[in-house]
């Protein structure tokens, strides 16, 4: 309780320094938030593309409907498969015309084969799994051919790997920079109270006692900075979403995680600054 | 009890603050540490409140060994050591009573007992009527009394004072010195590092250790005959200051 009071009194005695601390934390987390917003939207876009990954098995003409139905039930039971759709010859023609738009008349006379469109479960759309499903489907006697856009599935996954790696690297760099800035900000408030700390040490206060108000201060600044950064990120999101392109925002779990990260960075920055200060006195 | 055994302190290879220092201080003693600037007085005090560790030798304070003490032990020890500095080291934004209470609050003293203990300490130093004054509203002598009250509030075994009268005028010096004598008479050991030889001359029942270039050159406890009670400098008439140029040359290296 005394530590909370000390932390509060310290903030009250130097309101400008405290505000500066919160703003610095907010801006460094805001930079991180903008990066995270870009990363989340890239991930979202890639997920949208990924959902289009499917295995298309072309069915021989004249295959009995019962055989197709039995195969569909069989394939739907594969653990990797989310859904199997049957597309008749007419359906295939209709879809092709729709896809071609103004050039749809090229299909006027054509006959397209019926197919089984196999959609895979999320997380099981990597090239290896897609290829394995395609191979198994190919073994059905009535299947003439199987297509799954092998090349673009590979490229999509390469892109996803690169995006995830870059995102992780940049995210860690942003987090490290945020921590350094926050640590430096809290260091200023530690130095501003250096006299008080030295007196505390002289009269026999334990390190834990000296550290506690700073950790509380770091936690509070981290949470406040995190909330402010969240607000700024949301404003940036709204501006882009309304004026330029449709975006998605963080889901509530990510929001909570962001604020928790702010608090943890605040506490870690405080702990490091106080620890290094106490080592020297 | 305090014991220093063959203590040396080197800040760097070329900056030797203390060498071959050996002495003991018993409970209830009043000890002056005298010597010119840089002679090692402050270093000895820092070793005693364990802000520094000796480079060589042993320092024991109330059973705590300076070289091996953990930070927690040092914190516990400091609760039973009152420390007073020349520059008072008060918190400027807190009143006299808050400054004194601070020493109790940060050591986890029972909240209920704090006002009573603070009041007692301020009364002891004669500042009960100025308990709610901020340091800037007090004279130098009064600020030093607040610092002494803060040092006393935890009922210390030893009071370590580093030039406590260095920033005070003659009248305030007399008052603070008398206060330290009274505290000693009540049973607390006092170690006072000072330049003020006039004070030392007046307290002829106190023990004096003189340092020069980091070595003990005189210890009145080990020099019993009354005629050798003082170093040549202390025996001289006071000339109103430390007169640093008159301190004897350091002994030659053995």
Interface residues (C-beta under 8 A of the other chain):
Chain A: X2 X13 X195 X196 X198 X199 X200 X201 X202 X203 X204 X205 X206 X207 X209 X210 X281
Chain B: X49 X51 X71 X72 X75 X76 X77 X78 X79 X80 X81 X83 X89 X91 X93 X102 X103 X105 X106 X107 X108 X150 X154
